[in-house]
Amino acid sequence: MQNSLVCAELTRLGYYVTHVDAPGFDLILTVENASLRVQVKSTMQTRDGFCIWKCVHRCAIGPGQRLDLQKPITKAQADVLALYHHELRSTVFLPVEGRRIIRLPVSQVRNHDAAISLRAVLDRLYPVEPSEPTASDDDELA
């Protein structure tokens, strides 16, 4: 369900998104000419003024084993985390950094603007190179 809610949020923000539910990520977000892997995590947990997400995936310990080992989501698996909070009905976007637990203040999640956090993640993943000064820029400085 949370995957569909995040898809709807991204679409509302004007992005093209596809639900894929592949190993390591749930969505593909297309931004300009790039495809980003998005892992959606959801929670209802709120403790001591913080929203808490467990950002792990389950994997087998060995061949034929049960899925018992929990490992943090890494950049090899996904590019962006979409953290959805059911109670607050809010999505926070963060770059994948290999953290098992993410704690954010309830006030930050409640008053959050998904477009701003997604833009910050995109700017971090694809920084804009400063352009070379042009002759007209030099003229303005003089």
Contacts in CASP RR format, 6 or more apart in sequence:
PFRMAT RR
TARGET T0000
AUTHOR 0000-0000-0000
METHOD contacts of the structure
MODEL  1
MQNSLVCAELTRLGYYVTHVDAPGFDLILTVENASLRVQVKSTMQTRDGF
CIWKCVHRCAIGPGQRLDLQKPITKAQADVLALYHHELRSTVFLPVEGRR
IIRLPVSQVRNHDAAISLRAVLDRLYPVEPSEPTASDDDELA
2 40 0 8 1.000
2 41 0 8 1.000
2 42 0 8 1.000
2 84 0 8 1.000
2 86 0 8 1.000
3 19 0 8 1.000
3 21 0 8 1.000
3 26 0 8 1.000
3 27 0 8 1.000
3 40 0 8 1.000
4 19 0 8 1.000
5 84 0 8 1.000
5 91 0 8 1.000
6 26 0 8 1.000
6 27 0 8 1.000
6 38 0 8 1.000
6 40 0 8 1.000
6 82 0 8 1.000
6 84 0 8 1.000
6 91 0 8 1.000
7 17 0 8 1.000
7 19 0 8 1.000
7 27 0 8 1.000
9 91 0 8 1.000
9 114 0 8 1.000
10 17 0 8 1.000
10 27 0 8 1.000
10 29 0 8 1.000
10 118 0 8 1.000
11 17 0 8 1.000
13 114 0 8 1.000
13 115 0 8 1.000
13 118 0 8 1.000
15 29 0 8 1.000
15 30 0 8 1.000
15 31 0 8 1.000
15 118 0 8 1.000
16 29 0 8 1.000
16 30 0 8 1.000
17 27 0 8 1.000
17 28 0 8 1.000
17 29 0 8 1.000
17 30 0 8 1.000
17 38 0 8 1.000
18 27 0 8 1.000
18 28 0 8 1.000
18 30 0 8 1.000
19 26 0 8 1.000
19 27 0 8 1.000
20 26 0 8 1.000
20 27 0 8 1.000
20 28 0 8 1.000
22 37 0 8 1.000
23 77 0 8 1.000
24 37 0 8 1.000
24 39 0 8 1.000
24 57 0 8 1.000
24 73 0 8 1.000
24 77 0 8 1.000
24 78 0 8 1.000
25 37 0 8 1.000
25 38 0 8 1.000
25 39 0 8 1.000
25 77 0 8 1.000
25 78 0 8 1.000
26 38 0 8 1.000
26 39 0 8 1.000
26 40 0 8 1.000
27 37 0 8 1.000
27 38 0 8 1.000
27 40 0 8 1.000
27 82 0 8 1.000
28 35 0 8 1.000
28 36 0 8 1.000
28 37 0 8 1.000
28 38 0 8 1.000
29 35 0 8 1.000
29 36 0 8 1.000
29 38 0 8 1.000
29 80 0 8 1.000
30 36 0 8 1.000
31 122 0 8 1.000
31 126 0 8 1.000
34 126 0 8 1.000
36 79 0 8 1.000
36 80 0 8 1.000
36 125 0 8 1.000
37 77 0 8 1.000
37 78 0 8 1.000
37 79 0 8 1.000
37 80 0 8 1.000
38 78 0 8 1.000
38 79 0 8 1.000
38 80 0 8 1.000
38 81 0 8 1.000
38 82 0 8 1.000
39 55 0 8 1.000
39 73 0 8 1.000
39 77 0 8 1.000
39 78 0 8 1.000
39 80 0 8 1.000
39 81 0 8 1.000
39 82 0 8 1.000
39 96 0 8 1.000
40 81 0 8 1.000
40 82 0 8 1.000
40 84 0 8 1.000
41 53 0 8 1.000
41 54 0 8 1.000
41 55 0 8 1.000
41 81 0 8 1.000
41 82 0 8 1.000
41 83 0 8 1.000
41 84 0 8 1.000
42 53 0 8 1.000
42 83 0 8 1.000
42 84 0 8 1.000
42 85 0 8 1.000
42 86 0 8 1.000
43 51 0 8 1.000
43 52 0 8 1.000
43 53 0 8 1.000
43 54 0 8 1.000
43 83 0 8 1.000
43 84 0 8 1.000
43 85 0 8 1.000
43 86 0 8 1.000
44 85 0 8 1.000
44 86 0 8 1.000
44 87 0 8 1.000
45 51 0 8 1.000
45 52 0 8 1.000
45 53 0 8 1.000
46 52 0 8 1.000
46 87 0 8 1.000
46 106 0 8 1.000
49 105 0 8 1.000
49 106 0 8 1.000
50 103 0 8 1.000
50 104 0 8 1.000
50 105 0 8 1.000
50 106 0 8 1.000
51 83 0 8 1.000
51 85 0 8 1.000
51 88 0 8 1.000
51 103 0 8 1.000
51 104 0 8 1.000
51 105 0 8 1.000
51 106 0 8 1.000
51 109 0 8 1.000
52 101 0 8 1.000
52 102 0 8 1.000
52 103 0 8 1.000
53 81 0 8 1.000
53 83 0 8 1.000
53 101 0 8 1.000
53 102 0 8 1.000
54 100 0 8 1.000
54 101 0 8 1.000
55 72 0 8 1.000
55 73 0 8 1.000
55 81 0 8 1.000
55 98 0 8 1.000
55 99 0 8 1.000
55 100 0 8 1.000
55 101 0 8 1.000
55 102 0 8 1.000
56 70 0 8 1.000
56 71 0 8 1.000
56 72 0 8 1.000
56 73 0 8 1.000
56 100 0 8 1.000
57 70 0 8 1.000
57 71 0 8 1.000
57 73 0 8 1.000
57 77 0 8 1.000
58 67 0 8 1.000
58 68 0 8 1.000
58 69 0 8 1.000
58 70 0 8 1.000
59 67 0 8 1.000
59 69 0 8 1.000
59 70 0 8 1.000
59 71 0 8 1.000
60 66 0 8 1.000
60 67 0 8 1.000
60 68 0 8 1.000
60 69 0 8 1.000
61 68 0 8 1.000
61 69 0 8 1.000
70 100 0 8 1.000
72 98 0 8 1.000
72 99 0 8 1.000
72 100 0 8 1.000
73 81 0 8 1.000
73 96 0 8 1.000
73 98 0 8 1.000
74 96 0 8 1.000
74 98 0 8 1.000
75 96 0 8 1.000
75 97 0 8 1.000
75 98 0 8 1.000
77 96 0 8 1.000
78 96 0 8 1.000
79 95 0 8 1.000
79 96 0 8 1.000
79 125 0 8 1.000
80 93 0 8 1.000
80 94 0 8 1.000
80 95 0 8 1.000
80 96 0 8 1.000
80 118 0 8 1.000
80 121 0 8 1.000
80 125 0 8 1.000
81 93 0 8 1.000
81 94 0 8 1.000
81 95 0 8 1.000
81 96 0 8 1.000
81 102 0 8 1.000
82 91 0 8 1.000
82 92 0 8 1.000
82 93 0 8 1.000
83 91 0 8 1.000
83 92 0 8 1.000
83 93 0 8 1.000
83 94 0 8 1.000
83 102 0 8 1.000
83 104 0 8 1.000
84 90 0 8 1.000
84 91 0 8 1.000
85 91 0 8 1.000
85 92 0 8 1.000
85 109 0 8 1.000
88 106 0 8 1.000
88 109 0 8 1.000
88 110 0 8 1.000
90 109 0 8 1.000
90 110 0 8 1.000
90 112 0 8 1.000
90 114 0 8 1.000
91 112 0 8 1.000
91 114 0 8 1.000
92 104 0 8 1.000
92 108 0 8 1.000
92 109 0 8 1.000
92 112 0 8 1.000
92 114 0 8 1.000
92 117 0 8 1.000
93 114 0 8 1.000
93 117 0 8 1.000
93 118 0 8 1.000
93 120 0 8 1.000
93 121 0 8 1.000
94 102 0 8 1.000
94 117 0 8 1.000
94 121 0 8 1.000
95 121 0 8 1.000
95 124 0 8 1.000
95 125 0 8 1.000
END
